[in-house]
Amino acid sequence: MEELVPAVPESARDGQADLIEAIIEAVHDGDDRTVRRLLARFAELATIADLYALRDALDTALPFSVHG
């Protein structure tokens, strides 16, 4: 099966992991301005697979589910 998401260099993935951690911290702190800024940066770098990773990271980092 053909891979639909292009490969990203490992160094870029490491930077995204740091960015995801920063997003989680800003969400936890309730810092909306920082969340928006970090999400804009994430959007510049993210692939579809990264969106699922971000969702999963946020789900495990929050003490309760924020989904409807």
C-alpha positions as CSV (number, residue, x, y, z in Angstrom):
1,M,0.0,0.0,0.0
2,E,1.3,3.5,-0.9
3,E,2.1,5.7,2.1
4,L,-0.2,8.8,1.9
5,V,1.8,10.9,4.4
6,P,5.3,11.9,3.2
7,A,8.2,11.0,5.5
8,V,9.5,13.7,7.7
9,P,13.1,13.9,8.9
10,E,13.6,12.7,12.5
11,S,14.9,16.1,13.5
12,A,11.7,17.7,12.4
13,R,9.7,15.1,14.4
14,D,11.8,16.0,17.5
15,G,10.9,19.6,17.1
16,Q,7.2,18.7,16.7
17,A,7.4,16.7,19.9
18,D,8.6,19.8,21.8
19,L,5.9,21.8,20.1
20,I,3.2,19.3,21.2
21,E,4.5,19.5,24.7
22,A,4.3,23.3,24.7
23,I,0.7,23.1,23.4
24,I,-0.3,20.7,26.1
25,E,1.3,22.9,28.7
26,A,-0.5,26.0,27.4
27,V,-3.8,24.2,27.3
28,H,-3.3,23.0,30.8
29,D,-2.5,26.6,31.9
30,G,-5.5,28.0,30.1
31,D,-3.3,30.4,28.1
32,D,-5.5,30.9,25.0
33,R,-3.1,33.3,23.3
34,T,-0.2,31.0,23.5
35,V,-2.3,28.0,22.4
36,R,-3.4,29.9,19.3
37,R,0.2,30.9,18.5
38,L,1.5,27.4,19.0
39,L,-1.3,25.8,17.0
40,A,-0.5,28.2,14.1
41,R,3.1,27.0,14.2
42,F,2.0,23.4,14.5
43,A,-0.3,23.9,11.4
44,E,2.8,25.0,9.4
45,L,4.6,21.7,10.2
46,A,1.9,19.1,10.7
47,T,0.8,16.2,8.7
48,I,-2.5,14.3,9.1
49,A,-0.8,11.7,11.3
50,D,0.5,14.5,13.6
51,L,-3.1,15.7,14.2
52,Y,-4.0,12.3,15.6
53,A,-0.9,12.3,17.8
54,L,-1.8,15.8,19.1
55,R,-5.3,14.7,19.9
56,D,-4.1,11.6,21.7
57,A,-1.5,13.6,23.6
58,L,-4.1,16.1,24.7
59,D,-6.6,13.4,25.7
60,T,-4.0,11.8,28.0
61,A,-2.8,15.1,29.4
62,L,-6.2,16.4,30.5
63,P,-7.8,15.1,33.7
64,F,-11.2,15.0,32.0
65,S,-12.4,14.7,28.4
66,V,-13.4,18.0,26.7
67,H,-15.1,16.2,23.8
68,G,-18.9,16.7,23.6
